[in-house]
Amino acid sequence: MNSGRLMLAALLLGCAGPVSAHGGNPADAAAEYRFGDEASLDRRIEEVRADYGIIGGAVAAGRSDRVLYERAFGFADREEGRAATTDTPFALASVTKPITAIAIMMLVDEGKVDLDAPVNRYLGDNGVRATFGGADEITVRRVMSHTAGLPFLYELSYADARQPLPDFAGLMDRYGYTILPPGVSSQYSNLGYEILAEIVTRQSGMPWHDFVHSRIFGPLELSSASIALAAARPEGAAQRYMVDGSIVPGADTSHRGAASAYMSVSDLLKLGQFWLRAYRGESRLLSRASAVAMATNSEGELAAGAGHGFFMEDYKGTLYVSHGGSMAGTKARLGILPEKDLVIAVLLNEQNSYAEAFLGEEMIRSFEPAHNFYWDPPKAPSALQGKWSGTIGGNGPIARLDLDFTDLDHPLARIDGNDVAIRSAGGEGPYRFRLDGAIDGAGFGVPHDLRFFLIEHEEGLVGEVRLEPLPQMDRANGGVGYWVKLSRVE
């Protein structure tokens, strides 16, 4: 398991405001939900956005070639008042690396690149200098899996600083050496993926960015996708913001093959679905062997660790293949559960790791609730097994509440006859529940959720439900509590 995820798991909280969503057949999407409906997922995403003050972003989930859910929120450009949409290109940062890996694997399929060949075979006079061991041990495969022993490199040039960036020859002259013996350890290296981009250029006969456009973006109809070749963001792309809300003044990098792609969440989802088809042997653009290699570690296993373009994790009993991106003014994630046929995508225009982790988890737990790090599916307290029914009231009854805890692992709830999602359940008396529902006539004009606090009293349950509106971007909102009375249904 990723240590960063372990740290996040201990810190998670959650809260939300207005948004736009589209994509997929609503009926099909609703049928996929095991954790509430689309409206409840909208609310939970709004919680994260508002809780962390995210300026703009977008999320998506899909299976095979079908879109289950797409939603954009906030601003693509706050100063212009331009709303983010699911077609807005965002900076991908290191989610560029799987794109470069796909390009390499296409050349492997064509016999133009050998994964086990030394990278220096393809680099001419700009090869890697071996500080430890022999240069022949620095193979393409090891560069792809971050096990070549290359140094860490994260080099930015901001538009307002005009810091010149080296070309490939200059980059290798400065940094092209090993700091560890090849094959000893996985050490993340942006330099490695710039080396791979250079190999694509030399072995394909066209610049890496042109190859990516003609062989990946074009055939997959990723109309929003582009490669930034300067500090200025592509036309129509989301503005990038620092965590204090200030604008990133445009940024370029000397390792564009590792970090320079832009893409919308809709197209990022398509990219993940393409890889999943290839992984199953269903693509003419990329062989199954090459797709599987991208999710195989240096020991040749589909197991936790760095693959050849992706990272893998044991995600509560199922394989999770993903890559994240993090740079000034952007946070991105492409995640795939191959065994569950699920792809998720998250894009933000600020570097907020917590929000990205939350949003990715919301996508996964909504469609595969058994497979997530941070939340377990709700389980009703054993003392309450059975069915309960009663009322919610203020000066008098205002809604009917029914709870079905016959199956403790799959608790059900209804308000006024309408199914609502149980978000959490627990306690040994008092009992606490959280529902993604709404009470007619008790709304606030903004999203809210229902939090129940119940105790045993005279053969039944009594207590309070708090309607807590989710905060908006520009203000907090009030709340109200109602009494609750429930009796066991025999």
ChimeraX attribute file (.defattr): number of C-alpha atoms within 10 A of each C-alpha:
attribute: neighborCount
match mode: 1-to-1
recipient: residues
	/A:1	13
	/A:2	12
	/A:3	8
	/A:4	10
	/A:5	15
	/A:6	12
	/A:7	10
	/A:8	16
	/A:9	16
	/A:10	9
	/A:11	10
	/A:12	13
	/A:13	12
	/A:14	16
	/A:15	22
	/A:16	25
	/A:17	25
	/A:18	16
	/A:19	19
	/A:20	15
	/A:21	16
	/A:22	15
	/A:23	17
	/A:24	13
	/A:25	13
	/A:26	14
	/A:27	9
	/A:28	13
	/A:29	19
	/A:30	15
	/A:31	13
	/A:32	18
	/A:33	18
	/A:34	16
	/A:35	21
	/A:36	20
	/A:37	19
	/A:38	19
	/A:39	13
	/A:40	22
	/A:41	21
	/A:42	21
	/A:43	22
	/A:44	24
	/A:45	28
	/A:46	28
	/A:47	25
	/A:48	24
	/A:49	30
	/A:50	25
	/A:51	19
	/A:52	17
	/A:53	20
	/A:54	23
	/A:55	24
	/A:56	27
	/A:57	31
	/A:58	31
	/A:59	30
	/A:60	29
	/A:61	31
	/A:62	26
	/A:63	21
	/A:64	16
	/A:65	15
	/A:66	17
	/A:67	23
	/A:68	28
	/A:69	25
	/A:70	24
	/A:71	23
	/A:72	27
	/A:73	24
	/A:74	27
	/A:75	21
	/A:76	27
	/A:77	20
	/A:78	18
	/A:79	9
	/A:80	9
	/A:81	10
	/A:82	15
	/A:83	19
	/A:84	29
	/A:85	26
	/A:86	24
	/A:87	17
	/A:88	23
	/A:89	31
	/A:90	35
	/A:91	35
	/A:92	32
	/A:93	24
	/A:94	24
	/A:95	27
	/A:96	24
	/A:97	30
	/A:98	26
	/A:99	21
	/A:100	28
	/A:101	24
	/A:102	22
	/A:103	24
	/A:104	29
	/A:105	26
	/A:106	22
	/A:107	20
	/A:108	16
	/A:109	17
	/A:110	12
	/A:111	9
	/A:112	16
	/A:113	21
	/A:114	19
	/A:115	18
	/A:116	13
	/A:117	16
	/A:118	21
	/A:119	27
	/A:120	19
	/A:121	15
	/A:122	21
	/A:123	17
	/A:124	9
	/A:125	10
	/A:126	16
	/A:127	20
	/A:128	21
	/A:129	18
	/A:130	21
	/A:131	15
	/A:132	14
	/A:133	12
	/A:134	12
	/A:135	20
	/A:136	15
	/A:137	19
	/A:138	27
	/A:139	21
	/A:140	27
	/A:141	21
	/A:142	26
	/A:143	29
	/A:144	28
	/A:145	28
	/A:146	27
	/A:147	26
	/A:148	31
	/A:149	27
	/A:150	29
	/A:151	18
	/A:152	14
	/A:153	14
	/A:154	13
	/A:155	13
	/A:156	18
	/A:157	18
	/A:158	17
	/A:159	15
	/A:160	11
	/A:161	10
	/A:162	11
	/A:163	11
	/A:164	12
	/A:165	15
	/A:166	14
	/A:167	11
	/A:168	16
	/A:169	13
	/A:170	13
	/A:171	17
	/A:172	19
	/A:173	15
	/A:174	10
	/A:175	16
	/A:176	21
	/A:177	19
	/A:178	19
	/A:179	17
	/A:180	19
	/A:181	19
	/A:182	25
	/A:183	17
	/A:184	10
	/A:185	14
	/A:186	20
	/A:187	18
	/A:188	20
	/A:189	22
	/A:190	24
	/A:191	26
	/A:192	29
	/A:193	27
	/A:194	23
	/A:195	28
	/A:196	25
	/A:197	27
	/A:198	18
	/A:199	25
	/A:200	28
	/A:201	19
	/A:202	16
	/A:203	17
	/A:204	19
	/A:205	11
	/A:206	12
	/A:207	15
	/A:208	25
	/A:209	21
	/A:210	16
	/A:211	19
	/A:212	22
	/A:213	18
	/A:214	12
	/A:215	15
	/A:216	22
	/A:217	20
	/A:218	13
	/A:219	10
	/A:220	15
	/A:221	13
	/A:222	19
	/A:223	15
	/A:224	20
	/A:225	25
	/A:226	23
	/A:227	22
	/A:228	19
	/A:229	14
	/A:230	16
	/A:231	18
	/A:232	13
	/A:233	23
	/A:234	20
	/A:235	8
	/A:236	14
	/A:237	22
	/A:238	29
	/A:239	28
	/A:240	30
	/A:241	24
	/A:242	17
	/A:243	19
	/A:244	7
	/A:245	14
	/A:246	11
	/A:247	17
	/A:248	19
	/A:249	19
	/A:250	20
	/A:251	23
	/A:252	23
	/A:253	21
	/A:254	23
	/A:255	25
	/A:256	25
	/A:257	29
	/A:258	29
	/A:259	28
	/A:260	26
	/A:261	26
	/A:262	25
	/A:263	28
	/A:264	30
	/A:265	33
	/A:266	28
	/A:267	24
	/A:268	29
	/A:269	28
	/A:270	25
	/A:271	23
	/A:272	26
	/A:273	25
	/A:274	21
	/A:275	26
	/A:276	26
	/A:277	22
	/A:278	20
	/A:279	21
	/A:280	15
	/A:281	16
	/A:282	14
	/A:283	15
	/A:284	9
	/A:285	17
	/A:286	24
	/A:287	21
	/A:288	19
	/A:289	14
	/A:290	23
	/A:291	25
	/A:292	20
	/A:293	21
	/A:294	26
	/A:295	27
	/A:296	24
	/A:297	21
	/A:298	22
	/A:299	9
	/A:300	11
	/A:301	13
	/A:302	22
	/A:303	19
	/A:304	19
	/A:305	21
	/A:306	26
	/A:307	29
	/A:308	28
	/A:309	29
	/A:310	26
	/A:311	24
	/A:312	25
	/A:313	19
	/A:314	17
	/A:315	16
	/A:316	12
	/A:317	10
	/A:318	15
	/A:319	20
	/A:320	26
	/A:321	28
	/A:322	24
	/A:323	19
	/A:324	24
	/A:325	23
	/A:326	21
	/A:327	21
	/A:328	21
	/A:329	26
	/A:330	26
	/A:331	29
	/A:332	32
	/A:333	26
	/A:334	26
	/A:335	24
	/A:336	28
	/A:337	22
	/A:338	20
	/A:339	10
	/A:340	14
	/A:341	14
	/A:342	23
	/A:343	31
	/A:344	31
	/A:345	30
	/A:346	32
	/A:347	31
	/A:348	34
	/A:349	32
	/A:350	30
	/A:351	21
	/A:352	21
	/A:353	18
	/A:354	18
	/A:355	24
	/A:356	26
	/A:357	22
	/A:358	23
	/A:359	24
	/A:360	24
	/A:361	19
	/A:362	24
	/A:363	27
	/A:364	22
	/A:365	21
	/A:366	22
	/A:367	22
	/A:368	19
	/A:369	19
	/A:370	17
	/A:371	23
	/A:372	21
	/A:373	18
	/A:374	17
	/A:375	16
	/A:376	13
	/A:377	21
	/A:378	21
	/A:379	17
	/A:380	27
	/A:381	18
	/A:382	15
	/A:383	12
	/A:384	19
	/A:385	16
	/A:386	17
	/A:387	19
	/A:388	21
	/A:389	18
	/A:390	20
	/A:391	19
	/A:392	22
	/A:393	17
	/A:394	12
	/A:395	7
	/A:396	10
	/A:397	14
	/A:398	15
	/A:399	19
	/A:400	19
	/A:401	18
	/A:402	22
	/A:403	22
	/A:404	20
	/A:405	21
	/A:406	16
	/A:407	14
	/A:408	17
	/A:409	13
	/A:410	14
	/A:411	22
	/A:412	19
	/A:413	21
	/A:414	18
	/A:415	19
	/A:416	15
	/A:417	11
	/A:418	12
	/A:419	15
	/A:420	19
	/A:421	21
	/A:422	24
	/A:423	22
	/A:424	18
	/A:425	18
	/A:426	15
	/A:427	15
	/A:428	11
	/A:429	14
	/A:430	14
	/A:431	19
	/A:432	20
	/A:433	18
	/A:434	19
	/A:435	22
	/A:436	24
	/A:437	25
	/A:438	19
	/A:439	15
	/A:440	10
	/A:441	8
	/A:442	11
	/A:443	14
	/A:444	15
	/A:445	7
	/A:446	14
	/A:447	25
	/A:448	28
	/A:449	21
	/A:450	20
	/A:451	21
	/A:452	21
	/A:453	19
	/A:454	22
	/A:455	16
	/A:456	15
	/A:457	12
	/A:458	7
	/A:459	9
	/A:460	15
	/A:461	22
	/A:462	22
	/A:463	20
	/A:464	20
	/A:465	23
	/A:466	17
	/A:467	23
	/A:468	19
	/A:469	23
	/A:470	27
	/A:471	22
	/A:472	20
	/A:473	18
	/A:474	8
	/A:475	9
	/A:476	11
	/A:477	12
	/A:478	10
	/A:479	12
	/A:480	13
	/A:481	17
	/A:482	17
	/A:483	19
	/A:484	22
	/A:485	21
	/A:486	23
	/A:487	18
	/A:488	17
	/A:489	12
	/A:490	6
